């Protein structure tokens, strides 16, 4: 599953990589479906995606009527996707597609595993092109704050490459609410609160210089969301348990 917003410059190359990957490895993996969720754009992202989908049955495109944010786009795609394993990744494929096979192998080897998170800070990760020093510093500070607040224990909550067994994905994204970039933290807290086994995994990662993340605007938004995310998840899980209890009564 891939969220896309104003990606007309980068999307053609990513679609070419996806097409080659599906042709070379899709059959061996039992088939591959790609769901591309496009929020209203200022460029031709939706038209490019729809044109490619008309030629490739493995690609489904969902155009949303309102621009709400990455969290909303990912939620839409993950709830719409089929398949036994669901993975969301960034439109620039900053984590190369060959990592899909490594994640699938990990799920095959560990039946109890429900969620697998890419960790760019892992000792065995391979960083091909790094972010600027300022962006790296902000990312490290963000994760330190999360750990200090007892919100997240994983080394990299914001890597845009996360995989879920289907039931786990539907359980988590059926409850997930945040629309902005801090949705990743909410997703991981929900998974933990639902008792799902969550692990991280090393990845190859190549930074895109055309990142859609605004250092000032989105960092402030992420901080504000993070301040309220623990209380939000607590309320969500409490409501979920009450509803399940009522349904079973």
Secondary structure, 3 states (H helix, E strand, C coil): CEEECCCHHHHHHHHHHHHHHHHHHCCCCCCCCEEEEECCCCCCHHHHHHHHHHHCCCEEEEECCCCCCHHHHHHHHHHHCCCCEEEEECCCCCCCCCHHHHHHHHHHHCCCCCEEEEECCCCCCEEEECCCHHHHHHHHHHHHHHHHCCCCCCCCCCCCCEEEEHHHHHHHHCCCCCCCCCHHHHHHHHHHHCCCCEEEEECEEECCCCCCCCHHHHHHHHHHHHHHHHHHHHHHHHHHHHHHHHHHC
